Amino acid sequence: MIDSFGIFNKANNIVKHIGTRNTLQIASELGIKIYYGDYQDLLGMYTYRWKQRIVLLNNNLDDYLRQMVLAHEIGHDTYHRDLAETGLKEFTLFNMKNDTEYVANAFASHLLLDNNEVFELAVDGYDIVQIASFLNSDIKLLLIKMQEMNKMGYNFNVPCHPERNFLKNIKA
C-alpha cells in the first residue's frame, strides 16, 4: 500500500529544507547530477551508478515540462535508488501500472504543487483546468495531487482519473 502521508511529508520536507519548488535547484542541492541530451522518445531517466545519482533529461523540454519530468525523476531518486542500481529500465519509467511510477508521480505532484494553494483555488470555485493554469501545472499531475490530497482527508470531487501513463504520451 502506498503511504500518501509519507510521500507528502518527504516532498514537503525537501521543499522546506531547500526553500524552493524549483526542481533544478532541488536536484543540485540533493547532489543529483543532470545530463542533457537529444534523447529520442525519452523525456528523462534516473539512474544510480558508481555512487552517482544521475538524471538524463531531454534538452528539448521547455521549462514547464523540464520541471515536471525532473520532479518525477527526483521521486525515483528519493524512493527507488535501489532499483536504479539493479537496472531500472526505461520502459518501466512511465508504466504507471506499477507502484514505482505512481509513487514518483505522486511525489512530483507534492514537490511542485502546494496543498494550500490547490485547496484555496478549489474552494474559490475554480475548476481543474483553471487551477492547473493558475499553478502552471499539467492537468493530469494536478489530478494526481488532488487524489493524493483526498487520501489525506480532503474531499475534492475529482472528475476523472489521469491516464496512468500520461508522461509517456508527452512528446519533447
Secondary structure, DSSP 8 states (H G I E B T S, - for coil): ---HHHHHHHHHHHHHHHT---HHHHHHHHT-EEEEE--TT-SEEEEEETTEEEEEEETT--HHHHHHHHHHHHHHHHH-HHHHHT---GGGTT-TTSHHHHHHHHHHHHHHS-HHHHHHHHHTT--HHHHHHHTT--HHHHHHHHHHHHHTT----------TTGGGG---
